[in-house]
Structures are given as C-alpha cells and as structure tokens.
Amino acid sequence: MRFEDQRHVLVNDLAIEGITDQAVLAAILKVPREDYVLPEYREYAYQNRPLPILLSQTISQPLMIAIMMQLLELKKTDSVLEIGTGSGYQSALLAELVKEVCSVERLDILSLNAQKTLKNAGYKNIYFRIGDGHNGWQKAYPPRKVFDKIIVSAAAESIPESLINQLAEGGIMAIPVGGSGMQILNIVTRLNGEVSIRQTGGCSFVPFVNDDKFKR
C-alpha cells in the first residue's frame, strides 16, 4: 500500500479513536511521517505507535500527538512553543496549523537533523533553539517572552515554573507529568491571570531531562 493510502487509513483510525479536530486530521493527512523516521522503520511509519529515532529517542505515537494538538485548540494566529523537536514530525504538523513554531531541543544532532528535514520540506515558520527545554525560549530568535500555546513532548517530574511564565493570557499548555513508565497528560491554562491545571488521560514519554550544561 502506498504511503499516501496508509496516511488515509491512519487518519480514519484516529477519527475512530476520537480525534474530531478536522484541521489536525488534515495536517496528519498532509505531512509524510515516513520522512521523519529512520530509513529502517519507514515501512512502519503509519502504524499507530512510537518509533525509534536517533540517539535512543522516539517519534511519538500519532494518536498521542493528535490528542495533544486537539487539546491545545490551535488557531492560525497562534505562536507555539514546542519542547522537544525530536525528528521534526510534530513541528511540521504544528507549522501546518499555526502562525509560527518555536522549537527547543537539547540534543544538537537531533535538532540539526530535524532542521535539515524541515527546510527540505519547505517550512519557513519554524524556528529552532538548542538547549534545555526547562528554560523555554531564551536567548533565541525570534524574541518571544510568551506563547499562545506550549506543547511538551517529554515527561516532567513537575511542571516547570519557567514554562508557566511563558504561557500567554488565554494560553494553553499540554505537558506529560510523572515518573518513568506511565504519566498523566496535564493541561495548563492561563485565564484572567489565573493558572489552572487539569489532568486528562495517561501517556508515556521519555523523561524531560534538565541538562546541567545548559544551565545559566
């Protein structure tokens, strides 16, 4: 079956699983996931499961990405902070739906590889920073102090205060919280200056590493 046909099957499966945001489904239908996985895993690109990428990291399960993006209520005018560039697949999906994506990755090889892939795909609204994601978007271009949406693709022991501080009024952040194994996806919102947190379903992500070499 052609990759294009496999994408259609995946999107249908995601709709059955409860993804109702048509913009999210359209982005998944458009972005070729096979371009963001290792060559030896291309034949598995449209299975609804995480896959290995470089440096013992993973590309997230499509359903989990779709759930997080749906919960973020993404808009065309949004500026989004992405913590964990990884292979660049989620960055591409976000870039299809929002004004700009500012993506942070602590592993330089991953970031540089994703930058090359995304550049070849023609994206011009994605910006990159190599550094500790706990710091968010610091000392990077374009200069941004707050974001409409924040998506974290790693499991934090607790929600970093620095990321909460970078959430704009009316903003939403999706972040997995918990130890190794299973975590809980937390949705953080800021409304009328008040921050609220609600827990949704379980999830499983690699740890959100606080890297000493990036501390300032």
C-alpha positions as CSV (number, residue, x, y, z in Angstrom):
1,M,0.0,0.0,0.0
2,R,1.3,3.5,-0.9
3,F,2.3,5.8,1.9
4,E,-0.4,8.2,0.8
5,D,-3.0,5.4,1.2
6,Q,-1.6,4.5,4.6
7,R,-2.0,8.1,5.7
8,H,-5.7,7.9,4.9
9,V,-6.0,4.7,6.9
10,L,-4.2,6.3,9.8
11,V,-6.4,9.4,9.7
12,N,-9.6,7.2,9.7
13,D,-8.3,5.3,12.6
14,L,-7.6,8.5,14.6
15,A,-11.1,9.7,13.9
16,I,-12.5,6.5,15.2
17,E,-10.3,7.0,18.3
18,G,-12.0,10.3,19.0
19,I,-10.0,12.9,17.1
20,T,-12.6,15.3,15.9
21,D,-10.5,18.4,15.1
22,Q,-10.6,18.4,11.3
23,A,-7.6,20.7,11.0
24,V,-5.4,18.3,13.0
25,L,-6.6,15.4,10.9
26,A,-5.9,17.3,7.7
27,A,-2.3,18.1,8.8
28,I,-1.7,14.4,9.6
29,L,-3.1,13.5,6.2
30,K,-0.7,16.0,4.5
31,V,2.6,15.5,6.4
32,P,4.6,12.5,5.3
33,R,5.6,10.7,8.5
34,E,7.9,8.4,6.6
35,D,10.2,11.4,6.0
36,Y,10.7,11.8,9.8
37,V,11.6,8.2,10.8
38,L,14.8,6.2,10.3
39,P,15.1,4.5,6.9
40,E,14.8,1.1,8.5
41,Y,11.4,2.0,10.0
42,R,9.8,3.7,7.0
43,E,7.6,0.7,6.4
44,Y,6.1,1.1,9.9
45,A,5.6,4.9,9.6
46,Y,1.8,4.7,9.6
47,Q,1.4,2.2,12.4
48,N,-0.2,4.0,15.3
49,R,2.8,3.6,17.6
50,P,6.0,5.4,18.6
51,L,9.1,4.5,16.6
52,P,12.9,4.9,17.4
53,I,14.8,7.8,16.0
54,L,18.4,9.0,16.5
55,L,20.1,8.9,19.9
56,S,17.7,6.4,21.5
57,Q,14.8,8.9,21.3
58,T,11.4,8.2,19.8
59,I,8.9,9.8,17.4
60,S,5.6,9.9,19.4
61,Q,2.6,7.8,18.6
62,P,0.3,9.6,16.1
63,L,-2.7,9.3,18.4
64,M,-0.9,10.9,21.3
65,I,0.3,13.8,19.1
66,A,-3.2,14.3,17.8
67,I,-4.7,14.2,21.3
68,M,-2.3,16.9,22.5
69,M,-2.8,19.1,19.4
70,Q,-6.6,18.8,19.7
71,L,-6.5,19.7,23.4
72,L,-4.4,22.8,22.5
73,E,-7.3,24.2,20.4
74,L,-4.8,25.5,17.8
75,K,-5.5,28.6,15.8
76,K,-3.9,30.1,12.7
77,T,-2.8,33.1,14.6
78,D,-1.0,31.1,17.4
79,S,2.6,31.3,18.3
80,V,3.5,27.9,19.7
81,L,6.5,26.8,21.8
82,E,7.4,23.2,21.3
83,I,9.7,21.5,23.8
84,G,11.4,18.5,22.1
85,T,12.0,18.9,18.4
86,G,12.9,15.3,18.0
87,S,12.6,14.2,14.4
88,G,10.7,17.3,13.4
89,Y,7.4,15.5,12.6
90,Q,5.3,17.2,15.3
91,S,7.0,20.5,14.3
92,A,5.8,20.1,10.8
93,L,2.2,19.2,11.9
94,L,2.1,22.3,14.1
95,A,3.5,24.5,11.3
96,E,0.6,23.5,9.1
97,L,-1.8,24.9,11.6
98,V,-0.3,27.9,13.3
99,K,1.5,31.2,12.6
100,E,4.9,30.1,14.0
101,V,6.5,27.3,15.9
102,C,9.5,27.9,18.2
103,S,11.0,24.5,18.8
104,V,13.6,23.7,21.5
105,E,15.8,20.5,21.5
106,R,18.6,19.7,24.0
107,L,20.3,17.2,21.6
108,D,22.1,19.1,18.9
109,I,22.3,16.2,16.5
110,L,18.5,15.8,16.7
111,S,17.9,19.5,16.2
112,L,20.2,19.9,13.3
113,N,18.8,16.8,11.5
114,A,15.3,18.0,12.0
115,Q,16.2,21.4,10.8
116,K,17.5,19.9,7.6
117,T,14.4,17.8,7.0
118,L,12.0,20.6,7.7
119,K,14.0,23.0,5.5
120,N,13.8,20.5,2.7
121,A,10.1,20.2,3.2
122,G,9.8,24.0,2.7
123,Y,8.7,25.2,6.1
124,K,9.6,28.8,6.8
125,N,7.6,29.4,10.0
126,I,9.6,27.1,12.3
127,Y,12.4,28.5,14.5
128,F,14.9,26.5,16.5
129,R,16.9,26.6,19.7
130,I,19.3,24.0,21.0
131,G,19.2,24.0,24.8
132,D,17.5,22.8,27.9
133,G,13.7,22.9,27.4
134,H,13.1,23.7,31.0
135,N,14.2,27.3,30.1
136,G,11.8,27.6,27.3
137,W,12.6,30.1,24.6
138,Q,15.5,32.1,25.9
139,K,18.3,33.9,24.0
140,A,16.8,32.8,20.7
141,Y,15.3,34.3,17.5
142,P,12.6,35.5,17.1
143,P,12.5,37.2,20.6
144,R,9.4,35.9,22.4
145,K,8.5,36.2,26.0
146,V,5.1,34.4,25.9
147,F,3.3,31.9,23.7
148,D,-0.3,31.2,22.9
149,K,0.3,27.5,23.2
150,I,3.0,25.3,24.6
151,I,3.5,21.6,23.9
152,V,6.0,19.5,25.8
153,S,7.0,16.1,24.3
154,A,8.8,14.7,27.4
155,A,7.6,13.7,30.8
156,A,8.4,16.2,33.6
157,E,8.6,15.4,37.3
158,S,6.6,18.6,37.8
159,I,5.5,21.5,35.6
160,P,8.5,23.9,35.2
161,E,7.6,27.4,36.5
162,S,9.6,28.9,33.7
163,L,7.2,27.4,31.1
164,I,4.2,28.5,33.0
165,N,5.6,32.0,33.0
166,Q,5.9,31.8,29.2
167,L,2.3,31.0,28.7
168,A,0.3,34.0,27.4
169,E,-3.0,35.2,28.8
170,G,-5.7,32.8,27.3
171,G,-2.9,30.3,26.5
172,I,-2.9,26.5,26.9
173,M,0.0,24.2,27.6
174,A,0.0,20.4,27.2
175,I,2.6,18.6,29.3
176,P,3.0,15.0,30.5
177,V,3.8,14.8,34.2
178,G,5.1,11.7,36.1
179,G,7.9,9.3,36.6
180,S,9.2,6.6,34.2
181,G,6.6,4.4,32.6
182,M,3.2,5.9,32.6
183,Q,2.5,9.6,33.1
184,I,-0.6,11.8,33.2
185,L,-1.2,14.4,30.5
186,N,-1.7,17.8,32.2
187,I,-3.4,20.7,30.5
188,V,-2.4,24.1,31.9
189,T,-4.4,27.3,31.1
190,R,-4.0,30.9,32.0
191,L,-7.2,32.9,32.1
192,N,-7.6,36.3,33.7
193,G,-4.2,36.0,35.2
194,E,-5.0,32.8,37.0
195,V,-3.3,29.5,36.2
196,S,-5.3,26.3,36.3
197,I,-4.3,22.7,35.8
198,R,-6.4,19.7,34.8
199,Q,-5.4,16.2,34.3
200,T,-6.5,14.2,31.3
201,G,-5.6,10.6,30.3
202,G,-2.5,8.5,30.8
203,C,0.5,8.7,28.4
204,S,4.1,7.5,28.1
205,F,7.0,9.8,27.1
206,V,10.8,9.8,27.5
207,P,12.0,11.8,30.6
208,F,12.2,15.6,30.4
209,V,15.9,15.9,31.1
210,N,17.2,19.0,33.0
211,D,20.6,19.3,31.4
212,D,23.3,20.9,33.6
213,K,25.3,22.0,30.6
214,F,22.6,24.4,29.6
215,K,22.1,26.0,33.0
216,R,22.8,29.7,33.2
